[in-house]
């Protein structure tokens, strides 16, 4: 891998007459990427996948690099891969459709699947509040509900037989969002055992009740998520909206159609949902190749 980097750097110097400073910059960026690949057992440039490039950029951003520096590294990788393809070392250029990570400035923060697992497992024990919190976190990630929608969710809005919740979003628009087995199981446990202990004799319509027997506020849910985030050692900023963004991003990453995600999020405009496609348009191309009859 390093031999091809050196060959590429010689090409920059001899054939494109780029400065020594540019050569050193490209070299540092590509050696950093090569070290990242070797650490995950990727030992040839042929074996590099688009996901490897994306993971590297995310890792560099999380390491504290500025967005301009991360964008510069992608440029180096794209120029290098174009060179390798042109010289016959690669059958295809996996970076060809990747856009500049400068677009990440407008992208919402998301959690990795591993971080989601840690966060959802954070409330421990059989105390009614812990059972409630597990159910709340599971449902928010399973449905992508806004924090206000989760706080206002009423008992009559949960339909276990059909497997969906009905919520009222922005503009008083009602939508239906399905939820999966894990959220269903935790909700059933919470409603059967924990919620009655929290409600006691006071009637309450909302699904999620505080220990003061009142409905949650948006700030209350935010504080709850913040506390569990710190408990499991997730250092990036996390808010209730982060679970919503993670819900949408993970659906898209696994091939869900954008229009379906738009409907589940309750976005009036598809352009709002398209923010999740900006980093890697290759994901949409892969979905098109898989599902379109003439792809």
PENORTA-V746409 format. One record per pair of residues at least 24 apart in sequence whose ideal C-beta (glycine too) atoms are under 10 Angstrom apart, sorted by the first residue. I is the first residue (numbers start at 1). J is the second residue. If there is no record, write none. Layout:
# PENORTA-V746409
i: [I I]
j: [J J]
This chain:
# PENORTA-V746409
i: [1 1 1 1 1 1 1 1 1 1 1 1 1 2 2 2 2 2 2 4 4 4 4 4 4 4 4 4 4 5 5 5 5 5 5 5 6 6 7 7 7 7 8 8 8 8 8 8 8 8 9 11 11 11 12 12 12 16 16 22 25 25 25 25 26 26 26 26 26 26 26 27 28 28 29 29 29 29 29 29 29 29 29 29 30 30 30 30 30 32 32 32 32 32 32 33 33 33 33 33 33 33 36 44 44 45 45 45 45 45 45 45 46 46 46 46 46 48 48 48 48 48 48 49 49 50 50 50 50 50 50 50 50 50 50 50 51 51 51 51 51 52 53 53 53 53 53 53 53 53 54 54 54 54 54 54 54 54 55 57 57 57 57 57 57 58 58 58 58 58 60 61 61 62 62 62 65 67 67 67 67 67 67 68 68 68 69 70 70 70 70 71 71 71 71 71 71 72 72 73 74 74 74 74 74 75 94 95 96 96 96 97 97 97 97 97 97 98 98 98 98 99 99 99 99 99 99 100 100 101 101 101 103 103 103 104 104 106 106 107 107 107 107 107 107 108 108 108 108 108 108 108 108 108 108 109 109 109 109 109 109 109 109 109 110 110 110 110 110 110 110 110 110 110 110 110 110 111 111 111 111 111 111 111 111 111 111 111 111 112 112 112 112 112 113 113 113 114 115 115 115 115 115 115 115 115 116 116 116 116 116 116 116 117 118 118 118 118 118 118 119 119 119 119 119 119 119 119 119 119 120 120 120 120 120 120 121 121 122 122 122 122 122 122 122 122 123 123 123 123 123 124 126 126 126 127 127 127 128 128 128 128 128 128 128 128 128 128 129 129 129 129 129 129 129 130 130 131 131 131 131 131 131 131 131 131 131 132 132 132 132 132 132 132 132 132 132 132 132 132 132 132 133 133 133 133 133 133 133 133 133 134 134 134 134 134 134 134 134 135 135 135 135 135 135 135 135 135 135 135 135 135 136 136 136 136 136 136 136 136 136 136 136 136 137 137 137 137 137 137 137 137 138 138 138 138 138 138 138 138 138 138 139 139 139 139 139 139 139 139 139 139 139 139 140 140 140 140 140 140 140 140 140 140 140 141 141 141 141 141 141 141 141 141 141 142 142 142 142 142 142 142 142 142 142 142 142 143 143 143 143 143 143 143 143 143 143 143 144 144 144 144 144 144 144 144 144 144 144 144 144 144 144 145 145 145 145 145 145 145 145 145 145 145 146 146 146 146 146 146 146 147 147 147 147 147 147 147 147 147 147 147 147 147 148 148 148 148 148 149 149 149 149 149 150 150 150 150 150 150 150 150 150 151 151 151 151 151 151 151 151 151 151 151 152 152 152 152 152 152 152 153 153 153 153 153 153 154 154 154 154 154 155 155 155 155 155 155 156 156 157 157 157 158 158 158 158 158 160 160 160 160 165 167 168 169 169 169 169 170 170 170 171 171 173 173 174 175 175 175 175 176 176 177 177 177 177 177 178 245 245 248 248 248 249 249 249 249 250 251 252 252 252 252 252 252 253 253 254 254 255 255 255 255 255 255 256 257 257 257 258 258]
j: [30 31 33 34 35 37 38 42 43 44 45 47 48 27 30 31 34 35 38 30 34 44 45 80 83 84 87 89 90 29 30 31 33 34 45 80 30 31 83 84 87 89 76 79 80 81 83 84 87 89 80 80 83 87 79 80 83 79 83 76 72 73 75 76 72 73 75 76 77 79 80 76 73 76 60 69 72 73 74 75 76 77 79 80 73 76 77 79 80 56 60 65 73 76 77 57 60 73 74 76 77 80 60 89 90 80 81 84 85 89 90 94 84 89 90 91 92 77 81 84 90 94 95 94 282 93 94 95 96 97 98 280 282 283 285 286 94 253 280 282 283 94 77 78 81 94 95 98 280 282 95 98 101 253 279 280 282 283 112 98 100 101 104 279 280 101 104 110 112 279 101 101 104 112 235 236 101 100 101 102 103 104 105 100 101 102 101 100 101 102 104 99 100 101 102 103 104 100 101 101 98 99 100 101 102 100 282 282 281 282 285 280 281 282 283 284 285 279 280 281 282 277 278 279 280 281 282 278 279 278 279 280 275 278 279 278 279 275 278 245 249 275 276 278 279 239 241 242 244 245 246 248 249 275 276 236 237 238 239 241 242 245 246 249 236 238 242 243 244 245 246 247 248 249 250 253 276 141 229 234 236 238 242 243 245 246 247 249 250 234 236 246 249 250 246 250 253 234 229 232 233 234 236 238 242 246 141 234 242 243 246 247 250 232 228 229 231 232 233 234 225 228 229 231 232 234 238 242 243 246 182 183 186 228 232 243 228 232 225 227 228 229 230 231 232 234 186 224 227 228 231 231 189 193 194 194 197 211 190 193 194 195 196 197 198 199 209 211 194 197 198 209 210 211 224 190 194 186 189 190 191 192 193 194 195 197 198 186 189 190 191 194 195 197 198 207 208 209 210 211 216 224 186 190 194 208 221 224 225 227 228 182 183 186 187 189 190 194 228 183 184 185 186 187 188 189 190 191 194 195 207 208 183 186 187 190 207 208 216 221 224 225 240 243 183 186 221 224 225 228 240 243 179 180 182 183 184 185 186 187 190 243 165 177 179 182 183 184 186 187 190 207 208 243 183 208 221 225 240 241 242 243 244 246 247 179 180 182 183 242 243 244 246 247 250 177 178 179 180 181 182 183 184 186 187 243 247 167 177 178 179 180 183 243 244 247 264 265 177 179 241 243 244 245 246 247 248 250 251 261 264 265 266 169 175 177 179 240 243 244 247 264 265 266 170 218 240 241 244 265 266 216 217 218 219 220 221 222 225 239 240 241 243 244 216 217 218 221 240 175 177 240 244 266 206 207 208 216 218 221 240 243 244 206 207 208 215 216 217 218 219 220 221 240 205 206 207 208 215 216 218 205 206 207 208 215 216 204 205 206 207 215 191 195 204 205 206 207 205 207 205 206 207 184 187 188 191 207 184 187 188 191 207 266 266 265 266 267 268 266 267 268 266 268 266 268 266 263 264 265 266 263 264 247 263 264 265 266 264 275 276 273 275 276 275 276 277 279 276 276 276 277 280 283 284 287 280 283 283 287 283 284 286 287 290 291 287 284 287 291 284 287]
